[in-house]
Amino acid sequence: MILRRYCAAALAVAALFLIAQAAWIPAKAWLGQRLLENAWQRVLAGEPDARPWPWADTSPVAELLIPALGTRHLVVAGASGRNLAWAPAALTPVNGRDIIVSAHRDTHFSALRDLEDGAIIVLRTPASEHRFRVTKQEVIDSRDTQLVIDDTRNRLTLVTCWPFDALDPGGPLRRVITALPA
């Protein structure tokens, strides 16, 4: 009887641990956007390097809106794994001509599974607003295809892991969405 109780307690603790682990990244992504909102308002007020929390090594640089999907995300500078846990991250400067933004497929860019060609994407920076129209969606293998930055082109590229419903994180496949000025 005692052994049965210990086994039941151990299973309950293990289940709680697995549930907490599964909820951690989505919770962090949700919390990150809330903390970044305050920093974004400070950026708009003229504080260019406003940090969302005291130990942050990044700050919000843009607002990404996809009206057809009803999504709005604040974008941070620098696409490190740590930054991607909190928000979509700009791999290139958002004030450049060829802008690349990456995010996790199971948090900030999960809605991209429903994105259709022709959809409008709005990228707002403190200085400007750019409107893009989705022109191409493809899946590439990152082991043999690299994104090429071309500052002579005016475009926005969104990148996330593929497939959206994969059980294992990471993997070599990427969903790449190209949008040109609308």
Backbone as CSV, one residue per row, in Angstrom:
resi,resn,N_x,N_y,N_z,CA_x,CA_y,CA_z,C_x,C_y,C_z
1,MET,0.812,-1.195,0.000,0.000,0.000,0.000,0.859,1.264,0.000
2,ILE,1.902,1.283,0.820,2.799,2.440,0.901,3.546,2.602,-0.427
3,LEU,3.994,1.503,-1.003,4.709,1.557,-2.282,3.806,2.142,-3.366
4,ARG,2.564,1.767,-3.332,1.604,2.271,-4.322,1.449,3.794,-4.183
5,ARG,1.400,4.293,-2.948,1.281,5.743,-2.725,2.526,6.480,-3.211
6,TYR,3.702,5.920,-2.937,4.947,6.539,-3.404,5.000,6.566,-4.931
7,CYS,4.584,5.501,-5.549,4.569,5.447,-7.026,3.592,6.468,-7.589
8,ALA,2.414,6.567,-6.972,1.416,7.540,-7.430,1.937,8.964,-7.252
9,ALA,2.592,9.222,-6.125,3.149,10.560,-5.876,4.265,10.870,-6.876
10,ALA,5.123,9.892,-7.135,6.216,10.094,-8.094,5.671,10.365,-9.492
11,LEU,4.654,9.638,-9.894,4.033,9.872,-11.204,3.376,11.250,-11.271
12,ALA,2.755,11.673,-10.195,2.116,12.993,-10.170,3.167,14.098,-10.282
13,VAL,4.272,13.954,-9.570,5.356,14.940,-9.657,5.939,14.966,-11.059
14,ALA,6.152,13.804,-11.645,6.686,13.732,-13.014,5.724,14.383,-14.000
15,ALA,4.429,14.136,-13.842,3.438,14.741,-14.740,3.437,16.252,-14.597
16,LEU,3.492,16.759,-13.382,3.537,18.212,-13.169,4.794,18.814,-13.786
17,PHE,5.917,18.129,-13.650,7.164,18.602,-14.242,7.039,18.683,-15.760
18,LEU,6.491,17.662,-16.386,6.339,17.656,-17.848,5.366,18.732,-18.322
19,ILE,4.301,18.950,-17.585,3.345,19.998,-17.935,4.011,21.371,-17.825
20,ALA,4.749,21.598,-16.747,5.437,22.879,-16.567,6.474,23.098,-17.666
21,GLN,7.193,22.051,-18.022,8.201,22.157,-19.072,7.548,22.485,-20.419
22,ALA,6.415,21.873,-20.719,5.718,22.125,-21.984,5.149,23.535,-22.026
23,ALA,4.749,24.060,-20.900,4.144,25.393,-20.853,5.177,26.510,-20.762
24,TRP,6.426,26.196,-20.453,7.436,27.219,-20.199,7.684,28.127,-21.407
25,ILE,7.943,27.580,-22.588,8.256,28.409,-23.758,7.055,29.263,-24.169
26,PRO,5.834,28.698,-24.299,4.696,29.579,-24.615,4.464,30.658,-23.546
27,ALA,4.663,30.324,-22.288,4.484,31.319,-21.220,5.544,32.411,-21.333
28,LYS,6.760,32.017,-21.628,7.846,32.985,-21.787,7.584,33.895,-22.991
29,ALA,7.076,33.328,-24.077,6.757,34.115,-25.273,5.651,35.124,-24.969
30,TRP,4.627,34.698,-24.246,3.533,35.589,-23.884,4.034,36.702,-22.964
31,LEU,4.780,36.331,-21.940,5.308,37.305,-20.987,6.269,38.271,-21.681
32,GLY,7.094,37.760,-22.587,8.045,38.602,-23.298,7.362,39.740,-24.033
33,GLN,6.255,39.442,-24.719,5.546,40.483,-25.453,4.981,41.536,-24.491
34,ARG,4.529,41.125,-23.305,4.000,42.087,-22.327,5.114,42.989,-21.802
35,LEU,6.263,42.412,-21.492,7.390,43.210,-20.999,7.952,44.116,-22.097
36,LEU,7.967,43.613,-23.323,8.473,44.411,-24.445,7.567,45.594,-24.763
37,GLU,6.294,45.480,-24.478,5.352,46.571,-24.780,5.769,47.864,-24.082
38,ASN,6.115,47.772,-22.815,6.556,48.948,-22.072,7.832,49.515,-22.691
39,ALA,8.775,48.654,-23.024,10.029,49.107,-23.642,9.757,49.733,-25.006
40,TRP,8.819,49.169,-25.779,8.488,49.718,-27.096,7.928,51.140,-26.969
41,GLN,7.095,51.360,-25.975,6.560,52.707,-25.765,7.681,53.687,-25.433
42,ARG,8.691,53.231,-24.691,9.842,54.083,-24.381,10.688,54.328,-25.626
43,VAL,10.813,53.307,-26.497,11.534,53.502,-27.762,10.816,54.561,-28.592
44,LEU,9.496,54.455,-28.697,8.719,55.432,-29.470,8.832,56.833,-28.881
45,ALA,9.068,56.925,-27.566,9.212,58.225,-26.902,10.627,58.787,-27.020
46,GLY,11.529,58.044,-27.713,12.864,58.582,-27.943,14.007,57.891,-27.225
47,GLU,13.735,56.813,-26.527,14.795,56.063,-25.835,15.145,54.845,-26.694
48,PRO,16.097,54.974,-27.631,16.309,53.943,-28.651,16.715,52.561,-28.133
49,ASP,17.393,52.493,-27.013,17.846,51.203,-26.493,17.106,50.798,-25.226
50,ALA,15.825,51.088,-25.160,15.026,50.765,-23.975,15.009,49.253,-23.764
51,ARG,15.439,48.818,-22.613,15.479,47.391,-22.285,14.167,46.967,-21.635
52,PRO,13.639,45.801,-22.021,12.373,45.343,-21.451,12.496,44.868,-20.001
53,TRP,13.682,44.489,-19.575,13.967,44.110,-18.197,15.430,44.446,-17.962
54,PRO,15.833,44.661,-16.737,17.167,45.211,-16.463,18.338,44.410,-17.046
55,TRP,18.265,43.108,-17.104,19.388,42.308,-17.581,19.295,41.957,-19.066
56,ALA,18.312,42.498,-19.761,18.127,42.199,-21.188,19.313,42.714,-21.997
57,ASP,19.683,41.939,-23.021,20.759,42.367,-23.920,20.198,42.760,-25.284
58,THR,18.915,43.075,-25.329,18.251,43.479,-26.563,17.157,44.482,-26.234
59,SER,16.608,45.053,-27.273,15.497,45.984,-27.103,14.577,45.871,-28.317
60,PRO,13.333,46.304,-28.196,12.427,46.223,-29.347,12.847,47.221,-30.426
61,VAL,12.783,46.754,-31.694,13.194,47.603,-32.810,12.067,47.819,-33.813
62,ALA,11.011,47.017,-33.723,9.918,47.145,-34.690,8.670,46.456,-34.161
63,GLU,7.588,46.765,-34.841,6.287,46.149,-34.580,5.885,45.452,-35.877
64,LEU,5.543,44.174,-35.798,5.179,43.372,-36.973,3.695,43.029,-36.880
65,LEU,2.926,43.465,-37.878,1.486,43.217,-37.886,1.104,42.458,-39.142
66,ILE,0.246,41.457,-38.969,-0.325,40.733,-40.101,-1.838,40.779,-39.910
67,PRO,-2.478,41.806,-40.482,-3.921,42.003,-40.255,-4.776,40.790,-40.609
68,ALA,-4.457,40.077,-41.679,-5.274,38.930,-42.085,-5.275,37.830,-41.031
69,LEU,-4.232,37.764,-40.223,-4.130,36.744,-39.173,-4.467,37.320,-37.803
70,GLY,-4.633,38.634,-37.731,-4.912,39.267,-36.446,-3.733,39.225,-35.496
71,THR,-2.512,39.237,-36.030,-1.348,39.142,-35.155,-0.585,40.459,-35.085
72,ARG,-0.002,40.693,-33.937,0.882,41.827,-33.699,1.984,41.349,-32.769
73,HIS,3.220,41.530,-33.192,4.349,41.123,-32.359,5.396,42.211,-32.368
74,LEU,6.004,42.418,-31.220,7.152,43.303,-31.152,8.383,42.491,-31.508
75,VAL,9.264,43.089,-32.297,10.467,42.431,-32.807,11.665,42.994,-32.063
76,VAL,12.576,42.102,-31.647,13.797,42.536,-30.962,14.992,42.433,-31.906
77,ALA,16.055,43.124,-31.536,17.288,43.079,-32.306,18.094,41.849,-31.909
78,GLY,18.650,41.164,-32.900,19.548,40.043,-32.616,18.843,38.726,-32.450
79,ALA,19.116,37.794,-33.338,18.407,36.515,-33.356,19.148,35.424,-32.597
80,SER,19.423,35.646,-31.338,20.002,34.582,-30.511,18.867,33.683,-30.032
81,GLY,19.220,32.489,-29.610,18.211,31.577,-29.074,17.497,32.174,-27.883
82,ARG,18.220,32.897,-27.074,17.632,33.536,-25.889,16.597,34.578,-26.315
83,ASN,16.923,35.396,-27.309,15.979,36.418,-27.769,14.752,35.798,-28.421
84,LEU,14.947,34.734,-29.186,13.825,34.082,-29.871,12.808,33.491,-28.889
85,ALA,13.231,33.181,-27.694,12.292,32.671,-26.699,11.308,33.759,-26.257
86,TRP,11.711,35.017,-26.369,10.881,36.127,-25.910,10.083,36.790,-27.015
87,ALA,10.627,36.795,-28.250,9.988,37.590,-29.309,10.566,37.209,-30.665
88,PRO,9.877,37.588,-31.755,10.510,37.487,-33.068,11.773,38.350,-33.052
89,ALA,12.771,37.929,-33.793,14.045,38.638,-33.764,14.495,39.001,-35.172
90,ALA,15.027,40.207,-35.298,15.535,40.691,-36.582,16.953,40.182,-36.789
91,LEU,17.151,39.468,-37.900,18.485,38.995,-38.250,19.279,40.076,-38.966
92,THR,18.574,41.042,-39.545,19.188,42.165,-40.249,18.591,43.443,-39.686
93,PRO,19.231,44.583,-39.893,18.658,45.836,-39.390,17.273,46.105,-40.002
94,VAL,16.327,46.531,-39.175,14.971,46.776,-39.667,14.874,48.086,-40.437
95,ASN,15.938,48.878,-40.428,15.945,50.099,-41.225,16.667,49.885,-42.552
96,GLY,17.020,48.636,-42.854,17.667,48.313,-44.123,16.637,48.027,-45.197
97,ARG,17.122,47.614,-46.349,16.229,47.314,-47.465,15.819,45.845,-47.481
98,ASP,16.686,44.962,-47.064,16.409,43.522,-47.065,16.311,43.075,-45.608
99,ILE,15.092,42.925,-45.125,14.845,42.682,-43.702,14.460,41.220,-43.500
100,ILE,15.112,40.567,-42.541,14.806,39.175,-42.220,14.427,39.096,-40.746
101,VAL,13.266,38.502,-40.477,12.781,38.330,-39.117,12.496,36.850,-38.901
102,SER,12.960,36.334,-37.775,12.779,34.923,-37.451,12.045,34.792,-36.119
103,ALA,11.292,33.705,-35.974,10.610,33.416,-34.706,10.302,31.924,-34.638
104,HIS,9.961,31.467,-33.445,9.625,30.060,-33.252,8.277,29.723,-33.896
105,ARG,8.187,28.533,-34.453,6.969,28.064,-35.132,5.844,27.752,-34.157
106,ASP,6.183,27.492,-32.909,5.159,27.091,-31.946,4.754,28.221,-30.991
107,THR,5.299,29.423,-31.220,4.886,30.564,-30.395,4.511,31.731,-31.315
108,HIS,5.413,32.675,-31.491,5.088,33.912,-32.208,4.705,33.716,-33.673
109,PHE,5.315,32.764,-34.357,4.991,32.573,-35.772,4.083,31.366,-36.010
110,SER,3.394,30.897,-35.003,2.493,29.749,-35.191,1.357,30.072,-36.159
111,ALA,0.911,31.319,-36.200,-0.188,31.701,-37.093,0.227,31.712,-38.558
112,LEU,1.518,31.678,-38.842,1.962,31.708,-40.240,1.491,30.486,-41.018
113,ARG,1.084,29.441,-40.335,0.556,28.258,-41.031,-0.671,28.619,-41.858
114,ASP,-1.383,29.695,-41.473,-2.600,30.106,-42.166,-2.389,31.302,-43.099
115,LEU,-1.159,31.734,-43.253,-0.871,32.893,-44.097,-1.038,32.537,-45.569
116,GLU,-1.689,33.414,-46.309,-1.917,33.176,-47.737,-1.135,34.176,-48.569
117,ASP,-0.777,33.756,-49.787,-0.142,34.676,-50.719,-1.050,35.882,-50.906
118,GLY,-0.443,37.049,-51.010,-1.200,38.280,-51.184,-1.504,38.997,-49.882
119,ALA,-1.308,38.330,-48.742,-1.580,38.958,-47.448,-0.637,40.145,-47.235
120,ILE,-1.130,41.141,-46.536,-0.339,42.331,-46.221,0.350,42.131,-44.871
121,ILE,1.614,42.526,-44.817,2.392,42.528,-43.576,2.881,43.956,-43.370
122,VAL,2.685,44.469,-42.171,3.113,45.830,-41.849,4.272,45.746,-40.862
123,LEU,5.341,46.472,-41.173,6.492,46.556,-40.274,6.659,48.026,-39.898
124,ARG,6.450,48.314,-38.608,6.589,49.682,-38.116,7.858,49.795,-37.293
125,THR,8.625,50.821,-37.587,9.776,51.168,-36.780,9.479,52.529,-36.153
126,PRO,10.295,53.004,-35.234,10.027,54.326,-34.674,10.020,55.435,-35.733
127,ALA,10.723,55.219,-36.840,10.842,56.261,-37.861,9.926,56.078,-39.064
128,SER,9.396,54.876,-39.286,8.647,54.657,-40.530,7.706,53.463,-40.419
129,GLU,6.864,53.350,-41.443,5.972,52.204,-41.566,6.109,51.658,-42.984
130,HIS,6.324,50.349,-43.090,6.476,49.694,-44.385,5.371,48.668,-44.547
131,ARG,4.777,48.633,-45.731,3.740,47.650,-46.045,4.285,46.704,-47.107
132,PHE,4.138,45.415,-46.836,4.607,44.381,-47.750,3.445,43.456,-48.099
133,ARG,3.540,42.827,-49.262,2.550,41.843,-49.698,3.279,40.505,-49.880
134,VAL,2.726,39.441,-49.296,3.336,38.113,-49.410,3.298,37.684,-50.878
135,THR,4.473,37.349,-51.416,4.569,36.941,-52.817,5.044,35.505,-52.984
136,LYS,5.656,34.949,-51.941,6.213,33.600,-52.086,6.314,32.940,-50.717
137,GLN,5.959,31.646,-50.682,6.124,30.841,-49.476,6.766,29.528,-49.890
138,GLU,7.825,29.167,-49.194,8.516,27.931,-49.555,9.106,27.282,-48.312
139,VAL,9.430,26.014,-48.446,10.125,25.277,-47.402,11.512,24.960,-47.939
140,ILE,12.527,25.320,-47.170,13.905,25.058,-47.585,14.582,24.162,-46.555
141,ASP,15.655,23.534,-46.962,16.488,22.734,-46.074,17.705,23.583,-45.733
142,SER,17.845,23.950,-44.480,18.917,24.854,-44.065,20.302,24.226,-44.215
143,ARG,20.359,22.918,-44.418,21.663,22.273,-44.610,22.242,22.561,-45.983
144,ASP,21.377,22.854,-46.948,21.906,23.087,-48.296,21.421,24.390,-48.936
145,THR,20.646,25.182,-48.228,20.167,26.455,-48.756,20.371,27.531,-47.700
146,GLN,20.979,28.637,-48.115,21.178,29.753,-47.201,20.387,30.954,-47.697
147,LEU,19.918,31.757,-46.756,19.268,33.004,-47.124,20.342,33.987,-47.562
148,VAL,20.108,34.648,-48.667,21.059,35.614,-49.185,20.506,37.011,-48.938
149,ILE,21.282,37.830,-48.256,20.887,39.209,-48.007,21.314,40.035,-49.213
150,ASP,20.361,40.756,-49.774,20.597,41.551,-50.981,20.087,42.961,-50.728
151,ASP,20.986,43.874,-50.339,20.580,45.241,-50.001,20.114,46.056,-51.197
152,THR,20.157,45.474,-52.393,19.619,46.191,-53.551,18.123,45.926,-53.692
153,ARG,17.612,44.953,-52.943,16.181,44.606,-53.001,15.475,45.113,-51.765
154,ASN,14.270,45.580,-51.950,13.429,46.000,-50.845,12.456,44.850,-50.585
155,ARG,12.676,44.095,-49.497,11.800,42.957,-49.195,11.853,42.637,-47.706
156,LEU,10.852,41.892,-47.290,10.768,41.372,-45.930,10.695,39.861,-46.036
157,THR,11.517,39.184,-45.262,11.511,37.726,-45.238,11.232,37.271,-43.805
158,LEU,10.240,36.399,-43.649,9.929,35.801,-42.353,10.391,34.353,-42.393
159,VAL,11.051,33.904,-41.328,11.611,32.550,-41.287,11.209,31.879,-39.977
160,THR,10.775,30.623,-40.095,10.467,29.823,-38.912,10.744,28.360,-39.220
161,CYS,10.795,27.537,-38.190,11.025,26.107,-38.404,9.792,25.469,-39.050
162,TRP,10.030,24.339,-39.676,8.988,23.608,-40.388,9.162,22.135,-40.084
163,PRO,8.161,21.342,-40.012,6.728,21.645,-40.083,6.215,22.212,-38.766
164,PHE,5.054,22.846,-38.844,4.487,23.492,-37.664,4.116,22.489,-36.586
165,ASP,3.738,21.291,-36.965,3.279,20.306,-35.987,4.337,19.256,-35.646
166,ALA,5.604,19.567,-35.898,6.681,18.613,-35.590,6.739,18.357,-34.086
167,LEU,7.011,17.121,-33.723,7.121,16.771,-32.311,8.472,17.168,-31.734
168,ASP,9.509,17.089,-32.553,10.851,17.444,-32.094,11.167,18.876,-32.495
169,PRO,11.744,19.654,-31.583,12.110,21.025,-31.931,13.324,21.051,-32.855
170,GLY,13.482,22.170,-33.518,14.643,22.334,-34.390,14.439,21.622,-35.705
171,GLY,15.464,20.940,-36.141,15.403,20.278,-37.429,15.890,21.212,-38.516
172,PRO,16.194,20.683,-39.687,16.807,21.501,-40.736,15.827,22.262,-41.628
173,LEU,14.541,21.930,-41.592,13.607,22.553,-42.522,13.116,23.906,-41.998
174,ARG,12.996,24.868,-42.924,12.534,26.206,-42.578,11.425,26.640,-43.519
175,ARG,10.421,27.276,-42.988,9.381,27.916,-43.789,9.865,29.332,-44.027
176,VAL,9.972,29.726,-45.278,10.460,31.048,-45.645,9.353,31.774,-46.407
177,ILE,8.976,32.932,-45.898,7.917,33.735,-46.508,8.547,35.030,-46.999
178,THR,8.380,35.291,-48.284,8.933,36.500,-48.888,7.798,37.471,-49.173
179,ALA,8.009,38.726,-48.781,7.021,39.769,-49.036,7.727,40.973,-49.652
180,LEU,7.109,41.515,-50.678,7.658,42.682,-51.386,6.788,43.889,-51.090
181,PRO,7.310,45.105,-51.329,6.525,46.308,-51.028,5.146,46.272,-51.650
182,ALA,4.149,46.656,-50.874,2.746,46.654,-51.347,2.428,47.973,-52.023
